[in-house]
Amino acid sequence: MRRAVLSSVVTVAALAAAAASVAAQPRGQAKVPRACGASAIPLSVGNEWTYDMAGVPAERQLSEAQTKALPPPPKKVVIKVTAIDTKDGVTTVSLSEDLDGRVHATSITCTNAGGFQIGPTSLWFNGEAGDVVGIEISDIVRTGKTLDLVGGKLTALADWHDDLTARWAHVAVGKVFPKLRKGTLSLSRHVATQPSEIVATKAGTWKAAKLGIKTTTVITIKPPTENPLRDVPLLVNFLYLADGVGVVQTLNSTAQYLLVDYKVQ
């Protein structure tokens, strides 16, 4: 399944310049509409973000055995907005995510009233890159929201929930595959705001809003395995967002991703 299952002191002038470079619009050029008016993550067709993987801080590093048990994280992630469609007051933003050359589709749904849910196979969902080959997820039910927005910006709300339930199933990929199983997945996700931090990358420097995401995971599996499933450890991952730019850094237990290039309208 997805792993989860499924820091540069700068001057005030530098910060202001970074913000101005994003917000400025050439004279005579109309502003490009953004999905649901969101600026926390500006979503217009053609917008694109490129992330490079970096090592995690020592205090978050897994043991050697744990690292070997996980698939290696991709070194580069490129996210593009490919389409935006609104129906019955709900806007669906189609995203293409390229993980070291392997591309998959995901999406974001949002409303002008502030609802904002990021698809579970997106880097922006939990700071973990990509879907997993050989696993099919269906019957997804979402409650809550990934980001709490007012007027398109992150609110000062202390915390909220973004829970998910779904069914999963193994699917055959290639000529050799272990016994196919299926089951259910439940993610209880508690999102809490943290003190803002300065994030400096090749793409710029920002005072970024920091969100901590604490995830409790429950998985069932059929037919049962010979040995009982181990409990999935409590996961605490982080997203860092700069208004008008989007996600500028993510951090999980196996990798952090830093924004190294972006194109935002």
Secondary structure by P-SEA (a helix, b strand, c coil): cccccccccccaaaaaaaaaaaaccccccccccccccccccccccccbbbbbbbbccccccccaaaaaaccccccbbbbbbccccccccbbbbbbbbbcccbbbbbbbbbcccbbbbccccccccccccccccccccccccccccccccccccccccccbbbbbbbbbbbbbccccccccccbbbbbbbbbbbccbbbbbccccccbbbbbbbbbbbbbbbccccccccccccbbbbbbbbcccccccccccccbbbbbcccccc
